[in-house]
Amino acid sequence: MIRNERVFAMAAYFLCSSLLLVLNKLTVEAVKAPALVLEVQVIFGASIVIFKLWLCGRGLVFNGGALRGFGYYTVGFVMGLFASMKMLLLMDVETAILFRCATPILVFTCEYLDPSTTNLSSAIPLIGVILGSILYHTNSSNDVSPSTISKYIWGGIYVLVITFNMVYGKKLIKKTNLSLDETVFYTNLSAALGVPVFVLLNREYTMVLPFLHQVLYENPNVIVISCIFGLGISYAGWWARQVLTATEFTVLGVACKIGTILAGMVFWKMPATYLGILGLLLSIVSASMYGNFRHLLAWGYKIKYFAYITINILALGTLYTMIAYSQQVHTGYIGAAIRGRSIANDFISSANSRRYFNRNFSYGLKAPVVWSNDFHISTIGNVKKLLAPEGIKFIDKSLSGHCHLTNTCAKNLKVLNHQNGISPSPTTRKQFFDAYKSDPQFQGVDIIMCFHPSAMCEIFMPFNKRLFVIATTRYEMGREEIRSWKTWNQNLKSIASDPKNIIAANNKYDAEYIKYFTGIDPIILPSFLPMEAFYNAKSTDILVAKMHSAGAGGIWKKLIEVSNNFKDMKSKYGHYSYAQLCENTAIVHFPYQLSIMSLFEQYAMGIPILVPSVSFLWKLHNEYDLVTERTWERVRTGKRPKGSLLPAEAKAPDPNDDRSRDAFIYWVKFGDFYQWPHIIQFDSWDHLRTEITKDNDQWKKISDDMKRTASIYLNRTLDKWYSII
């Protein structure tokens, strides 16, 4: 009977824990107030326990001592929740789960001090849990978050807090000797008293009225279901704690996270590889062996575990096949449906059909309004395609010379124009402020987004609105002179010091570049967006992207010697459609820049991309002056600079030293061409000749891998946008 109770308790906790994470993700995406959601869940839990006891004719005697005991547990619980949210902001889910998988070792160490609860041989399966998690992470994680000390600090805090909760929770059960109902009641009551602190820390007190509107009118079903499963995990969790040791319960928690990964593969397009699946298998089997490891010497247990492992291999193999197929054929569809978007509208943005699923973006009941005066139509254009269907309104008064293509040319824009907008003088800035400080339309704006140039946000600083500085090229564009660049650095630091503002880049190169000169560590918001066309090769032609170099003729001579299949993209099409690009075998780039907007589109469509390796690019650059727009000094003077005009705030080679091989190779590796997987690099012309001999199946395999990765990056980028808007 006791053994059956252990099985039922573990099954109940596994079900509730795995599903609650999915439900909470959906709930928070819909309501955008995690602390308020948690407060509703724990109040609901405490109330239902009282109602249940009343129906059963039983009373609840208030126990102040028990409440204090659970209060200590709740402090750890709230700290763990806050640490987990901070951790998830700094890293991807797979990396966070890797930290979670380290907790059984610490919990076991604490329990080992009491020999009656565990034994040393029990620790052997824990090694398998951790090794399996590492194997999954190293083969499946595509973490695009910057590597910072904060990531590991919050991960360490999370591990320590979880360890405390697991050990103290088990001791609490033995000490208080309460019934399961009473344990659930005091847990939820103490949490209800503690969570308001988190509401204050997260400034969610400003969202109470919009939150109630969402709960009562727009998303009541999601809230109710999450509350039911929240109550379920309270009962299942304390039930499991009663019949399991602290380490067993911790291992069960890890197994739940493994289940979450499997769900994430289906619902959120988390990556799936054979080695990653093998890692999951190792973790699940090892978790199931904990506590029974010594029994494996018995023949009966060997047969049971052999059957168990066989079933897991078949199940996970089948799941991988299903996931791989769905990712190749319907990339992003399931994730779109879960996020509240129809399959068709995941790739064809339709604001009207998706308006029902708008999220609360912390601006009360009104949709946030974004203002832009960009000099590039694609930078703000891509963001509009992502966020406008979610209800965000854009006032796009473009100063780009190509604005006629998107019908976004600035109309009725005061003071600023194409001539003075990139480098506005102090007089122009004052005139602009005077013109818009009382402008009715501008007063309704919530966010200013500055991409190209990102320094345009300087002119908006006096308005005290949210500023999103998002570099898509070197951030000193329009501020290349020493004095104006120094001033821009000071202003950028001032902008970054206000937590309501965002400093970002759409690529790692520019994020590292900003950090080099300012010490600011920008977040990375890649410019991926859903595409309507996908790779469907009908021609053997390999397109050659435009080269912004006087030495392009020398490159073309080499290409013709390699193959007659190379065709100049502009000569073949002029103004092309996405579908036309997808009909070609591949596209070869000789980068004039390290991040270009068209690369995001081509990659997302799954068109195979070839590019010189970093070392070969340096050789070509030296011979043909190829990478002409990596430094503003080269753009302005036509000469390759020896270094930067300003000193650095980081120890690294000078990014503007265009004559040093070491500096060139160090910085070019941060470019999108060399950061994204599945882009083919060639080290010589002979190597290029070999690479283009792939057959159709090989090209298609590369294309499928690119589309799957782009879908992962897109979903993560969307999550980042939702968290900062």
Secondary structure, DSSP 8 states (H G I E B T S, - for coil): -HHHHHHHHHHHHHHHHHHHHHHHHHHHHHH--HHHHHHHHHHHHHHHHHHHHHHTT------HHHHHHHHHHHHHHHHHHHHHHHHHHHS-HHHHHHHHTTHHHHHHHHHHTSTTT--GGGGHHHHHHHHHHHHHHHHH----S---HHHHHHHHHHHHHHHHHHHHHHHHHHHH---HHHHHHHHHHHHHHHHHHHHHHTTGGGGHHHHHHIIIIISHHHHHHHHHHHHHHHHHHHHHHHHS-HHHHHHHHHHHHHHHHHHHHHHS-----HHHHHHHHHHHHHHHHTTTGGGGGSHHHHHHHHHHHHHHHHHHHHHHHHHHHHHHHSTTHHHHHHTT--HHHHHS--HHHHGGG----SSTTS--EEEE--S-HHHHHHHHHHHGGGT-EEEE-B--TTGGGTT-B--S--S--TTTSSS--HHHHHHHHHHHTT-HHHHT--EEEE-TTGGGGGGGGGGT-EEEEEESS-TTTT--SHHHHHHHHHHHHHHHHSTTSEEEESSHHHHHHHHHHH----EE-------S---------EEE----STTHHHHHHHHHHH-TTEEEHHHHHSS--HHHHHTSSEEE---SSS--HHHHHHHHTT--EEEE-HHHHHHHHHHH---TTSSHHHHHHSS--SS-SS--SSSS--TT-TT-HHHHHHHHTTSHHHHSTT-EEESSHHHHHHHTT--HHHHHHHHHHHHHHHHHHHHHHHHHHHHH-
